[in-house]
C-alpha cells in the first residue's frame, strides 16, 4: 500500500473550517494523471494540489486537479501548498513550477505569504448569447478574453446578480463546446 502525505488547508482565513479549502498531497514518487484525478475525486474539494520532489533548480513541481480534470493554475491551492511546505520545512521562500512551466516564486514574511502570479493581457470579446442564457445573465458590463489561460472574464452589475445566478450547467457546457 502506498502512503501519500495529505493535508486539507483552509486558505484566506485564520479560522478552522472557514475560507477556501484545498487538498495538498506531498509526493515521494510520481503518480499518473489518472491516480491524481482519482485522489482529487476522493477528497472532493474544488482543487487538490500535488507537490512533486524538489528538483536540482530548487523548484517544486506542482499540479492541480479538480474532481473532474487537471487545471493549470489555482491560487488558493498554491497558497495552501506553500503554507504546508513552510510549516514542514521551515523555509522563508520557495518556488513552484506548474504543468505549463510557469514559475511561481513564494515568500513567507511572518504569518503572511506572498505569491508571484503572472499578469496576463486581455482583449475585449463578445459574450456568446448561448453562454449568457446558460448563466441566466441578461447583460454584462464588460467582457475580456485571455488567450494564455483561455478564460473569458465577465463583469456583471453587482454581487447580488452573482449570488442569485442559477446556471443551467448542461447548456453551459454545450455553449462552451460550440464556441
HUHUCOR-V825672 format. One record per pair of residues at least 4 apart in sequence whose ideal C-beta (glycine too) atoms are under 7 Angstrom apart, sorted by the first residue. I is the first residue (numbers start at 1). J is the second residue. D is the distance in whole Angstrom. If there is no record, write none. Layout:
BEGIN
I&J&D ; I&J&D
END
This chain:
BEGIN
4&25&5 ; 4&27&7 ; 5&26&4 ; 6&23&7 ; 6&24&7 ; 6&25&5 ; 7&24&4 ; 7&84&5 ; 8&21&6 ; 8&23&6 ; 8&45&7 ; 9&21&7 ; 9&22&6 ; 9&24&6 ; 9&80&4 ; 9&83&6 ; 9&84&6 ; 10&16&7 ; 10&17&7 ; 10&18&6 ; 10&19&4 ; 10&20&7 ; 10&21&5 ; 11&19&5 ; 11&20&5 ; 11&22&6 ; 11&76&4 ; 11&79&5 ; 11&80&5 ; 12&19&4 ; 12&20&5 ; 12&76&7 ; 13&18&4 ; 13&19&3 ; 20&76&4 ; 21&45&5 ; 22&45&6 ; 22&47&5 ; 22&48&7 ; 22&49&6 ; 22&76&5 ; 22&77&4 ; 22&80&4 ; 23&40&7 ; 23&43&4 ; 23&45&5 ; 23&48&3 ; 23&49&7 ; 24&49&5 ; 24&51&7 ; 24&80&5 ; 24&81&5 ; 24&84&5 ; 25&39&6 ; 25&48&6 ; 25&50&5 ; 25&51&7 ; 26&51&5 ; 27&31&6 ; 27&50&6 ; 27&51&6 ; 27&52&5 ; 27&53&7 ; 31&35&4 ; 31&36&5 ; 31&50&7 ; 33&37&6 ; 33&70&7 ; 34&38&6 ; 35&39&6 ; 36&40&6 ; 36&50&5 ; 36&63&7 ; 36&65&5 ; 37&41&6 ; 37&65&5 ; 38&42&6 ; 39&43&6 ; 39&48&6 ; 40&48&4 ; 40&65&4 ; 40&66&6 ; 40&67&5 ; 41&67&5 ; 43&48&5 ; 44&67&6 ; 46&66&6 ; 47&64&5 ; 47&65&7 ; 47&66&6 ; 47&71&7 ; 47&74&4 ; 47&77&4 ; 48&65&5 ; 48&77&7 ; 49&62&6 ; 49&64&5 ; 49&74&7 ; 49&77&4 ; 49&78&7 ; 49&80&7 ; 49&81&4 ; 50&62&7 ; 50&63&5 ; 51&60&5 ; 51&62&5 ; 51&81&6 ; 51&85&7 ; 52&60&6 ; 52&61&4 ; 52&62&7 ; 54&58&7 ; 54&60&6 ; 55&59&5 ; 55&61&7 ; 58&95&7 ; 59&95&5 ; 59&96&7 ; 59&97&5 ; 59&103&7 ; 60&94&6 ; 60&96&5 ; 61&97&6 ; 62&81&6 ; 62&96&4 ; 62&97&7 ; 62&98&6 ; 63&70&6 ; 63&99&5 ; 64&70&7 ; 64&71&5 ; 64&73&7 ; 64&74&4 ; 64&77&5 ; 65&70&5 ; 66&71&6 ; 70&99&7 ; 72&98&6 ; 72&99&6 ; 72&100&5 ; 73&98&6 ; 73&102&7 ; 74&78&6 ; 75&79&6 ; 75&117&7 ; 76&80&6 ; 77&81&6 ; 78&82&6 ; 78&96&6 ; 78&104&6 ; 78&115&6 ; 79&83&6 ; 79&113&6 ; 79&115&6 ; 80&84&7 ; 81&85&7 ; 81&96&7 ; 82&86&6 ; 82&94&6 ; 82&106&5 ; 82&113&6 ; 82&115&7 ; 83&87&6 ; 83&113&7 ; 84&88&6 ; 85&89&5 ; 85&91&7 ; 85&94&6 ; 86&91&6 ; 86&108&5 ; 92&107&7 ; 92&108&5 ; 93&106&7 ; 93&107&5 ; 93&108&7 ; 94&106&5 ; 95&103&6 ; 95&104&7 ; 95&105&5 ; 95&106&7 ; 96&104&4 ; 96&106&7 ; 97&101&6 ; 97&102&7 ; 97&103&6 ; 98&102&5 ; 98&104&7 ; 102&118&6 ; 104&115&6 ; 104&116&6 ; 104&117&7 ; 105&116&4 ; 106&113&6 ; 106&114&7 ; 106&115&5 ; 107&114&5 ; 108&113&6 ; 109&114&7 ; 120&146&5 ; 120&148&5 ; 120&149&6 ; 121&146&7 ; 122&144&4 ; 122&145&6 ; 122&146&5 ; 122&153&7 ; 123&144&6 ; 123&145&6 ; 124&144&6 ; 125&143&6 ; 125&144&6 ; 125&145&4 ; 125&152&6 ; 127&131&6 ; 127&132&6 ; 127&140&6 ; 127&143&5 ; 127&154&6 ; 128&175&6 ; 128&179&5 ; 129&133&6 ; 130&134&6 ; 130&175&4 ; 130&178&6 ; 131&135&6 ; 131&175&4 ; 132&137&5 ; 133&171&7 ; 134&167&6 ; 134&168&5 ; 134&171&4 ; 134&172&4 ; 134&175&5 ; 135&165&6 ; 135&167&5 ; 135&172&7 ; 136&165&6 ; 136&166&5 ; 136&167&6 ; 137&156&6 ; 140&154&5 ; 140&155&6 ; 140&156&6 ; 141&155&4 ; 141&156&7 ; 141&157&6 ; 142&155&4 ; 143&152&6 ; 143&153&7 ; 143&154&5 ; 144&153&5 ; 145&152&5 ; 146&151&5 ; 156&161&5 ; 156&162&6 ; 157&161&5 ; 159&163&6 ; 160&164&6 ; 167&172&6 ; 168&172&6 ; 169&173&6 ; 170&174&6 ; 171&175&6 ; 172&176&7 ; 173&177&6 ; 174&178&6 ; 175&179&7
END
